[in-house]
Amino acid sequence: MVFKRRKPLGWGAWLREQVYPRAGFKRSIRYVVYRMRRLPDQPHRVARGVFAGSLIGFLPLPGLQFLAAWGAARLARGNVLAALLATFNTNPVTTPFFAVLAMTLGHWILGIEKPLSWEYIRDATETAGIDLWFNVKAVFTPAVARWDGLAQFWNEIYWPYFIGALGPGILLSAIGYYVTIPLVEAYQKARAATAGERAERRGRMRAKLAEAAAKLKRRADRGADEADDDGPRSS
């Protein structure tokens, strides 16, 4: 299979790669930008895909980012592959800081007065996870479902995060949109110029080969004519 590792990563190595890639974030970012520039599409369509995918990447949609990016790119009439690549704008290192910023802004917009801290977020998330698992088991038992922890998580964590991420996400994605257009245009022009130069060189080479072949043919024809003239004549 193409791009498949010869030696599969173990679970520990895989988790380490998710937190900090072995090649570093700089190389990963350069690779994504390189792939963006090489997309065979109009610069504005690639930029719209980048905007859609980048915005989805900032929103709290765990497990649904690729599907949401695909839908957003189709709605924006952008390049779908560019949108999928743009979802990598967030990573496990930067996401927690952006999440705190988004939740703080969301709390301010929604007027929620809670002491936002890592402990508060952790406890609310753990309580919601416990309630969710309890409710899954409650489907198969007589137990009554519990919603307090989930409601607190939705009202004080997830919804403020979503609302607070929209503004910075739109701003940063718009910057990505306007940066992508000149990058793709410059790359496509350079690539077209390089392709033109290669085609011109191939044309000159073909012309030289054709000229050399014609010279060889003329020499061969002259040699054949001279051989006929110098050949034995019957009396």
Residue pairs with C-beta under 8 A, 6 or more apart in sequence:
9 17
16 22
18 92
19 92
19 93
20 93
21 27
21 28
25 91
25 93
28 88
32 85
32 86
32 88
33 183
35 85
36 46
36 50
36 82
36 85
36 86
36 180
36 183
36 184
37 183
37 184
37 187
38 187
39 46
39 79
39 81
39 82
39 184
41 79
41 82
43 180
43 181
43 182
43 184
43 185
43 188
44 181
45 77
45 78
45 79
45 82
46 78
46 79
46 82
46 180
46 181
46 184
47 78
47 82
47 176
47 177
47 178
47 180
47 181
47 184
48 73
48 76
48 77
48 78
48 79
48 177
49 73
49 76
49 78
49 79
49 80
49 81
49 82
49 83
49 86
50 78
50 82
50 83
50 85
50 86
50 173
50 176
50 177
50 180
51 76
51 78
51 86
51 173
51 174
51 176
51 177
52 69
52 72
52 73
52 75
52 76
52 78
52 83
52 86
52 173
53 69
53 72
53 73
53 82
53 83
53 84
53 85
53 86
53 87
53 89
54 86
54 87
54 89
54 169
54 172
54 173
54 176
55 72
55 169
55 170
55 173
56 65
56 68
56 69
56 72
56 83
56 86
56 87
57 65
57 69
57 86
57 87
57 88
57 89
57 90
58 89
58 90
58 98
58 102
58 165
58 168
58 169
58 172
58 173
59 68
59 162
59 165
59 166
59 169
60 99
60 158
60 161
60 162
60 165
61 68
65 87
66 84
66 87
69 80
69 83
69 84
69 86
69 87
70 80
70 83
70 84
72 83
73 79
73 80
73 82
73 83
73 84
74 80
82 180
86 173
86 176
89 172
89 176
90 98
98 165
98 168
99 121
99 161
100 116
100 118
100 121
101 164
101 168
102 160
102 161
102 162
102 164
102 165
102 168
103 116
103 121
103 157
103 160
103 161
103 164
104 116
104 164
105 163
105 164
105 167
105 168
106 112
106 159
106 160
106 161
106 162
106 163
106 164
106 165
107 113
107 114
107 116
107 156
107 160
107 164
108 164
109 160
109 163
109 164
110 159
110 160
110 163
112 155
112 156
112 160
114 120
114 156
121 157
124 149
124 152
124 153
124 156
124 157
125 153
125 157
127 149
127 152
127 153
128 149
128 150
128 152
128 153
128 157
130 149
131 146
131 147
131 148
131 149
131 150
132 150
134 143
134 145
134 146
135 145
135 146
135 147
135 150
137 143
138 144
138 145
138 146
